[in-house]
Amino acid sequence: MRIIPGVHATLHHFRPHRLPWLLAGNGYLLCAALIVIAVHDTLPPGLLLAGLLLLLLNGLLGWLAITYLNRLRRQQLALLLEERATNRRLTEEIKERRALEARLRQMACTDALTGIANRRHFFELAEQELRRARRDGTPLAICMVDVDHFKRLNDRYGHAVGDEVLRQVAAGCRSVLRECDVLGRYGGEEFVIALPLTDLATAACVAERLRQRISTLALPQLGPETPLSVTVGVGELAKSETRLDDALLRADRALYAGKAAGRNRVVVAGLPPAGQPPRLAATLWRPELTTLLDGVPATAAAVQAAAVPAAEPPPDRF
């Protein structure tokens, strides 16, 4: 489309000019008039002079009209070229603005370090899954994932290695989750997962598979004396609950219980399923965490968790 104005300009310059043709026509008429005068000398001088003046006036008016029309056409062409250039600039600015808005939206919803949803965006997506679960009567499970001994790892190997560990853990979590699952960074070294259409037993299987996946990660920056592991707390949204806070608090308390029990394990706030499969033999089931009041913590470390609102970041867990 950008070559069209250039083509128009070229055609305008190569178009046959009307002024020479006008002058040629007037010269032809003038010559014809002179020949008539020379052959027929019986015409009155005043009539001949009037004819010559009319011919000259016709040529002058034609020349002025063509000159004016040519000037108008050049102005129109210049305005057309300027308008198209302005439209191109506006189109490019609109594209740049849309791309900038898309980047800003992504930055507002994505954790810059790990590339997953940040805390605010996670809760937006999780609230959508909560409304869908309440409408359809389907289960919804919450998992809290915490990197074990992250402060010790960060102090020993540096923040660059710590950032790489968080990226690898986030990638490992994504590798075992479905597309419909919601993964977000809760804060620091802690991640949170919402599992729609997932009951407590299935969520425990997913959490155990995630724990094993992280345990197999081998980072060249970490020595063999520093294995990488995570502790996972699992909770399920009760049928009578309309908010994520209670399920999140149960998963948070289960995570504290896993920390107190030695880390690198999955703790489920609920009853184990009937005929528990052997692959979940190492999973700790804590049914008392499902009915525990806020004033009666499951462990000594869970006292702080009960005091922290769901909208606030959790305390450090090192």
TALIN-V67420 format. One record per backbone hydrogen bond with DSSP energy under -0.5 kcal/mol. CO is the residue of the C=O (numbers start at 1). NH is the residue of the N-H. If there is no record, write none. Layout:
# TALIN-V67420
{{CO & NH} {CO & NH}}
This chain:
# TALIN-V67420
{{1 & 4} {2 & 6} {3 & 7} {4 & 8} {5 & 9} {6 & 10} {7 & 11} {8 & 12} {9 & 13} {10 & 14} {11 & 15} {17 & 21} {18 & 22} {19 & 23} {20 & 24} {21 & 25} {22 & 26} {23 & 27} {24 & 28} {25 & 29} {26 & 30} {27 & 31} {28 & 32} {29 & 33} {30 & 34} {31 & 35} {32 & 36} {33 & 37} {34 & 38} {35 & 39} {36 & 40} {39 & 41} {40 & 43} {44 & 48} {45 & 49} {46 & 50} {47 & 51} {48 & 52} {49 & 53} {50 & 54} {51 & 55} {52 & 56} {53 & 57} {54 & 58} {55 & 59} {56 & 60} {57 & 61} {58 & 62} {59 & 63} {60 & 64} {61 & 65} {62 & 66} {63 & 67} {64 & 68} {65 & 69} {66 & 70} {67 & 71} {68 & 72} {69 & 73} {70 & 74} {71 & 75} {72 & 76} {73 & 77} {74 & 78} {75 & 79} {76 & 80} {77 & 81} {78 & 82} {79 & 83} {80 & 84} {81 & 85} {82 & 86} {83 & 87} {84 & 88} {85 & 89} {86 & 90} {87 & 91} {88 & 92} {89 & 93} {90 & 94} {91 & 95} {92 & 96} {93 & 97} {94 & 98} {95 & 99} {96 & 100} {97 & 101} {98 & 102} {99 & 103} {100 & 104} {101 & 105} {102 & 106} {103 & 107} {104 & 108} {105 & 109} {106 & 110} {109 & 118} {111 & 115} {116 & 111} {117 & 185} {118 & 122} {119 & 123} {120 & 124} {121 & 125} {122 & 126} {123 & 127} {124 & 128} {125 & 129} {126 & 130} {127 & 131} {128 & 132} {129 & 133} {130 & 134} {131 & 135} {132 & 136} {133 & 137} {133 & 138} {139 & 197} {139 & 198} {140 & 237} {141 & 195} {142 & 235} {143 & 145} {143 & 193} {144 & 233} {145 & 191} {146 & 231} {147 & 150} {149 & 153} {150 & 154} {151 & 155} {152 & 156} {153 & 157} {154 & 158} {158 & 162} {159 & 163} {160 & 164} {161 & 165} {162 & 166} {163 & 167} {164 & 168} {165 & 169} {166 & 170} {167 & 171} {168 & 172} {169 & 173} {170 & 174} {171 & 175} {172 & 176} {173 & 176} {173 & 177} {174 & 177} {178 & 181} {181 & 183} {182 & 194} {183 & 117} {184 & 186} {184 & 192} {187 & 190} {189 & 147} {190 & 186} {190 & 187} {191 & 145} {192 & 184} {193 & 143} {193 & 195} {194 & 182} {194 & 196} {195 & 141} {195 & 198} {199 & 203} {200 & 204} {201 & 205} {202 & 206} {203 & 207} {204 & 208} {205 & 209} {206 & 210} {207 & 211} {208 & 212} {209 & 213} {210 & 214} {211 & 215} {212 & 216} {213 & 216} {214 & 217} {217 & 219} {218 & 220} {219 & 222} {223 & 226} {227 & 229} {229 & 148} {231 & 146} {232 & 267} {233 & 144} {234 & 269} {235 & 142} {238 & 241} {244 & 248} {245 & 249} {246 & 250} {247 & 251} {248 & 252} {249 & 253} {250 & 254} {251 & 255} {252 & 256} {253 & 257} {254 & 258} {255 & 259} {256 & 260} {257 & 261} {258 & 263} {259 & 262} {265 & 232} {266 & 284} {267 & 234} {268 & 270} {268 & 286} {273 & 276} {277 & 280} {278 & 281} {280 & 283} {283 & 285} {284 & 268} {284 & 286} {285 & 287} {286 & 289} {287 & 290} {287 & 291} {293 & 296} {295 & 297} {299 & 302} {300 & 303} {301 & 304} {301 & 305} {302 & 306} {303 & 307} {304 & 308} {305 & 308} {307 & 309} {309 & 312}}
